[in-house]
């Protein structure tokens, strides 16, 4: 794994952009210069994040999300696991 988070990442295990190794390491998101802790999915190259809207759920029981556009800066919270 590189020291740069993936271009696109999702916390939903059913998504093709789910990456368990990156999520286990911890990924922080800086969106429009502010730290965000409620991000469900992001894409750096397209410049957007998806965040939940309150406690509202969709018909499948997942959090209802809204797409926000702007500069996205992901970073790892923890160090890379040592290879021994």
HELIX and SHEET records of a PDB file:
HELIX    1   1 UNK A   20  UNK A   25  1                                   6    
SHEET    1   A 4 UNK A   8  UNK A  10  0                                        
SHEET    2   A 4 UNK A  39  UNK A  43 -1                                        
SHEET    3   A 4 UNK A  48  UNK A  57 -1                                        
SHEET    4   A 4 UNK A  63  UNK A  69 -1                                        
SHEET    1   B 3 UNK A  34  UNK A  36  0                                        
SHEET    2   B 3 UNK A  27  UNK A  31 -1                                        
SHEET    3   B 3 UNK A  72  UNK A  76 -1                                        
END                                                                             
